[in-house]
């Protein structure tokens, strides 16, 4: 499949595209491409430049498909970043599967271990913790090194993990003597660390159902299990969970002095302050992202030499507008019901902010047809004559004649069966 990605490298139009990237004459429009051709172009850009490539598309479903296609074409891992639902209401049973998948991808981007990343525009705009916070709270463990187990347990608690008798799901940890188990979003299976004193003797993955070790590792990584952790707060009122409680208490005192303040909002704030001070389960910390983290999105995690590919830019802009409108409508409802405070309602970057981010990188916009207007003003227009052939309904004779026609016309033909 790698040869299929390389097949574009000799194309005259594609060479112009690479020259455009190297010469700094982006944003560029590359027209004439359908969905599979966009994956082909992104893969070829990666193969030609060996620089990190980020593909932005209109939806999570499209991102999932593109990630698989690009990975197959490059024979490299392509990570996917999807949007998640914010948790604004207190609930005992909150699923963080989508959130932890995002954290795994963001962590890989932070560590420069994601050469290919595909994300929906909603996921790109969605607010998250800053890269500095993610780096600061994460921890890499290496076999043969020495660690204080009590300090590791404290790190797990700060990262949002919950203690249990035995690990049965993501975000849990268990400690039995010299054995420390934890299920980090950075790994597809839970991790078992075996200590001899303070020395980390061995690291391995284990099976949840049998609790038996299945694979040895040389290292493992502890990363946060949520994107809005009270422990990340660092402000004028202190740091960590107690600092956030102090900040909310001061804010609550200011609100109580105002007229016509929703009493439900005051009650919710007081309830959250009590939970934070007593270190009880706190599932709705998303509503205080504004206090916990500076404005940051996945685009803040991009390496300096990243190349960005935007698939069908008009549709991406449309989906971005829809997502921002949906957040605005939801915020109004939550403000009226006293769930959110008007000071803490910025949960995404806007389109103008996105453009500021994109100005730092070479941007390629792939489109089916050339258009007179694009959401990001292009400096270069390129077109490629990419064809997608129809299926032949099982008729080998029809397929063979079609292939012969294109070979006679000096096209390259790749057959996938």
Secondary structure, 3 states (H helix, E strand, C coil): CHHHHHCCCCCHHHHHHHHHHHHCCCCEEEECCCHHHHHHHHHHHHHHHCCCEEEEECCHHHHHHHHHHHHHHHCCCEEEECCCCCCCCCCCCCCCHHHHHHHHHHHHHHCCCCCEEEEEHHHHHECCCCHHHHHHHCEEEECCCECCHHHHHHHHHHCCCEECCCCCCCCEEEEECCEEEECCCCCCCEEEEEEECCEEEEEEEECCCCCCEEEEECEEEECCCCCCCHHHCEECCEEHHHHHHHHHHHHHHHHHCCCCCCHHHHHHHHHHHHHHHCCCCCCCHHHHHHHHCCCCCHHHHCCCCCEEEEECHHHHHHHHHHHHHHHHHHHHHHHHCCCCCHHHCCCECCHHHHHHHHCCCEEEEEECCCCCCCCCCCCEEEECCCCCCCCCCCCHHHHHHHHHHHHHCCCCCCCCC
